[in-house]
Amino acid sequence: MRRKISENLKRVEQRIEQACLRAGRKPESVTLVAVTKYATIDIIRSMVDLGFENLGESRVQELTKRAAAVSEWLSRKPRSPGALTRPHWHMVGHLQRNKVKAILPWIDMIHSVDSLRLAEEIDARAGKLDRRIPILLQVNAAEEPGKAGVAVAATSHLAEQIITLPHLEVRGLMALAPATEDTEVIRRVFERVREVFDEMVGERVGGPEFRELSLGMSHDLEYGIAAGATYVRIGSALFEGIPMRAEPVPAE
Ligand SMILES: *Cc1c(COP(=O)(O)O)cnc(C)c1O
């Protein structure tokens, strides 16, 4: 299993390198977030052993359960010098306000903030923990009705409001491509996010920490990187050929 994950990781890293090369970018400018929703706890432990530093989940319950299990395991494990203290956890899926309290102690970044009310809840809870939480604003870049994310035209205004909250750090934007095989559509959607991002940087919305773009998953990471992604969120490509959870995790 471990060998298989290593091979898959190598393949994903090669894709990232190739995409960076084509875009004239440094591979170090892209952080791989391994989305573990298809994996068992055993697999996640192996991944931490293999040096995966950034793990992501799309559901609150799964994230808290897994982060707690990994943390408990690491606390018992004899550690070699220089080994990872703990992985960073990224919340990449839709987040409800009533789940913020449960998830906050475990997460290092939230990729999916798309309303002022949600941001205010995170801010209030983060204040109680005396923390500043790095967040990305999720943009509904394909303008799909009923989908998560702030409307493209409202993104800059939402950022201006959220930036006033003391316990949040607005680091950038995140988007999902629509579920389509049409790569031209995917390319255009990611480019649109990049344009919005560039406009916001041009208007000095956010400070120097506003510099991240979370774009691209297993089947479209190349398009994400071409559009300037600094985070790619990769799940299935890392788990090819590995026995997965019996049931797919339902959306929340
Ligand atoms: C599942 C998920 C991913 C990873 O998707 P793959 O296609 O398996 O790489 C990335 N981002 C979000 C928000 C997800 O829910």
The ligand as an SDF file (V2000), in Angstrom:
LIG
                    3D

 15 15  0  0  0  0  0  0  0  0999 V2000
  -12.8340   15.6380   -3.0650 C   0  0  0  0  0  0  0  0  0  0  0  0
  -12.3670   17.0140   -3.2450 C   0  0  0  0  0  0  0  0  0  0  0  0
  -11.1410   17.2770   -3.8770 C   0  0  0  0  0  0  0  0  0  0  0  0
  -10.2660   16.1750   -4.4720 C   0  0  0  0  0  0  0  0  0  0  0  0
  -10.9180   15.6380   -5.5670 O   0  0  0  0  0  0  0  0  0  0  0  0
  -10.2270   14.5380   -6.5400 P   0  0  0  0  0  0  0  0  0  0  0  0
  -10.9680   14.7150   -7.8120 O   0  0  0  0  0  0  0  0  0  0  0  0
  -10.4570   13.2340   -5.9160 O   0  0  0  0  0  0  0  0  0  0  0  0
   -8.8060   14.8900   -6.6700 O   0  0  0  0  0  0  0  0  0  0  0  0
  -10.7390   18.5910   -3.9910 C   0  0  0  0  0  0  0  0  0  0  0  0
  -11.4990   19.6180   -3.5230 N   0  0  0  0  0  0  0  0  0  0  0  0
  -12.6870   19.4100   -2.9150 C   0  0  0  0  0  0  0  0  0  0  0  0
  -13.4570   20.5880   -2.4270 C   0  0  0  0  0  0  0  0  0  0  0  0
  -13.1560   18.1140   -2.7630 C   0  0  0  0  0  0  0  0  0  0  0  0
  -14.3440   17.9130   -2.1670 O   0  0  0  0  0  0  0  0  0  0  0  0
  1  2  1  0
  2  3  1  0
  2 14  2  0
  3  4  1  0
  3 10  2  0
  4  5  1  0
  5  6  1  0
  6  7  2  0
  6  8  1  0
  6  9  1  0
 10 11  1  0
 11 12  2  0
 12 13  1  0
 12 14  1  0
 14 15  1  0
M  END
$$$$
